[in-house]
């Protein structure tokens, strides 16, 4: 029996000792997976582990000399929730609770027992709206960590006595977080109600009238600028088309008189040598003729406007603002069409280029507001009162027309 023991058991112990050799190992502060990979690289030890889990665990620098592999692994896993089990020539790294029932597992020692008693104070949580939610908690948490040999057991005892007093907040709109400072662009459309002012009364033709009535004006614009806190400033580029109705009514009368006609002529010669001519006359009545001229047309003046503007927010809420705005622009004539009155039949003529003022200056002021509809976008309705400086037509022309506009504008602002 002694010879059998020496021949059979002793070689197995020697083989096991050779598989668990004494090594010297050192590693700087790193994650646990890096340390195990270095151990494999230096000594070709097969260690199976989850890299995703061990990459989250950091260890301090470690150095040892002439220790067994089991001792080195136990040192590296000390203080973690992981242990190892040797299966043949391979080490398997798992959590302690997974190795608790394995008799051959080596489980690292957890931290010392901790007893914590937490008594939180009553808490008041204020919502982002004007309403308030009161949460009154009486919570006592007792956390006990007990260690039984190599098994870690955690017990939680929680006693809760909670009273909630919640005030109804009503229907709310989930407004987005908003950016309203920095560079911006605003495409817009506008519709205007125009009126004309005449410094000199428009001359009325004899037996007739000339009337100029505003029709409509619309425009397309693009504003760009910079906004800081409550103040905004920038430049604008727009296309504006002004239309108005031209009406001409004139009546021309002719006839209603007699025309004398000579039927025959004779003469008498006197002894003194004088000659007297005698005429036989007749008269013809020319009847009264009435001619009515009536003409209607829609005149159009198209302008390209370039200007500057500035605004100030006098009301500023989380998702709404109201502002005052002022600006000035230079209006360049790009197209025209229509008719004007004339002194000869048919008493109207097309608008000529030399009759229209090519450049005008205008300024405006008004109010507006902005509704925030996205994190970088706001909807902006505005109303302006615009005044043109000077007449639409050149000096000396009978039409002394100065234009006034009420602009109703709708834009969409985007912040970069």
Secondary structure, 3 states (H helix, E strand, C coil): CHHHHHHHHHHHHHHHHHHCCEEEEEECCEEHHHHHHHHHHHHCCEEECCHHHHCCCEECCEEEEEEEHHHHHHHHCCCCCEEEEEECCEEEEEEHHHHCCCCCEECCCCCCCCEEEECCCCEEEECCCCCEEEEEEEEEEEEEEEEECCEEEEEEEEEEEEEEEECCCCCCCCCCCCCCCEEEEEEEEEEEEEEEECCCCCCCCCCEEEEEEEEEEEEEEEEEEEEECCEEEEEEEEEEEEEEEEEEEEEEEECCEEEEEEEEEEEEECCCCCEEEEEEEEEEEECCEEEEEEEEEEEEEEEEEEEEEEEEEEEECCCEEEEEEEEEEEEEEEEEECEEECCCCCCEEECCHHHECCEEEEEEEEEEEEEECCCCEEEEEEEEEEEEECCCECCCCCCCCEEEEEEEEEEEEEEC
